[in-house]
Amino acid sequence: MKAAQAGMVFVVDDDEGLRAAMERLVSIAGFGCASFASAEDFLARQPGVPGACVVSDLMLPGISGLELLDELKARGGATPLILITAHDSPGLQDEAMRRGAAAYLTKPFRGTELLETIDTVIGH
C-alpha cells in the first residue's frame, strides 16, 4: 500500500471499537488519519487539512452516510467517499453509487479490502 501524498483519510463511524480499529489500520498502512463519531462532528471540523478520502458508515445517528455524501457534494467537495454498512439491502449500493459514492463495502470486510479500496479511490 502507498501512503497518501497529500491529505488524510477521514473515518466517520459511531461504533467506537470499529472506528479505532480502522484508524489504526489506516495509520499503520502509512496514511494520515483522523476519526469522528458522527457526520456532524466531521462536518464541523476545521478545514485546512485536505482529505484524500472519507470512509463513512451508512447508518449513523443524526446525519446518515448518504446525507453526508450529499452535503459534501453540495459544498463542492471532490473528496471521494467510501460508504460502509452492516445493513445492506437490495438497491442500496446502486443508490449510493448513483449519488456519488466512490465505493461501497459491506461489513464485515477484511482490512486489506478497505486498504485496497482506499488506494483505488485516491488513485494509487
N, C-alpha and C positions, 0 to 999 in steps of 0.2 A: 504494500500500500504506500502511496505517496502522500505526504502531508500537504495540506492546502498551502499554496504560495501566498495567498492573501485572504484575510477573513477568517472566520471561525465557523464551527459547526454549533448551532444552537439547538438544544434539546428541550422540548416542551412536553412534559408528561406529569400528570398528577400523582402517579404511583412513585413514591419516594425511592423505593428499592430499585425499580427498573430504571428510573431517571439516573440514579447514582451509578448503576451498572453500565448504562450506555455512555455516561460521561467518562467513566474510567476507560472503557473500551476505545472510545474515540480518541481520548488523550494518549493512551498507550500506542495507538496507531500513528501518532505524530501530529494530529490535528489540534489546533486550539479549540477549546470547548467551553461553553457556558450553558447552564441549565436553568430552567424555570418551571415552577409548579403549575402555572396557568398561562393561557394565552394573554390574559390581561397583564400579568407580570412581564411577559415577553414584550408586548406592545408598549409598555411604559418604560422599558429600558432606555438608557441614554444612548442615542445614536453616536456614531463615531467609529465604532469597530465594524467594518464591513462583514457581512455574513457570506460564507462560502455556500452554506445551505442550512435549512431548518428541518429538523426531524420532529414531527409533532404527532401526538396521539390524536386519534379522531374524536374519541369520546372524552371530553374534558368538562369539568364543571364550568358554568358560565359560557364563554365563547368556545364553540367547538373547533376542532381542527379544520373543518371545511369553512367555517366562518372566518377563522384566522387566515386561511388561504385567500378568501375573498377580500378581506381587509388589506392584506399585503398587496394584492393586485390593485385595489382601489388607491392605495398610497403610491402607486407607481413602482413598487419594488420588483426587482428582477431576480431576487434570491430564490433559488429552487427550493420547493418544499416537498419533503417526503412524508407521506401520511402512513401511520402505523395503527393497526387496530386488532383487537381481540373479538370484535363484534362485526365480522364480515357478513354481508347479506347480498343476495343477488342484485346486481346492478350498481352496487355501491362503488366498486372500483371504477367502473365506467363513468359514473357521475363525478368521482374525484378527478379522474384524468380529463374529463370534459371541462371541468372548472379550472384546470391548470396545474394539478399536482404533477411534480416531476417523476414521482414513483409512489408505489403503494405496496406495503408489506403487511402480511397477516401474522399476528402473534400466535404462537411463539415462533420467532425466527432465529437463525444462527447469527452469532456475532459477525462471522465472515460475510454473511449475506448483507448485513447492514453496512459493513465497511465497503464491500464491492458496490453497493448501491450508491453510497456517498461518492465514491470515486467516479462512478458513471455520471451522476448528475452534475458534478462540478467540472467534468470534462477531462479527467485524467485517463 
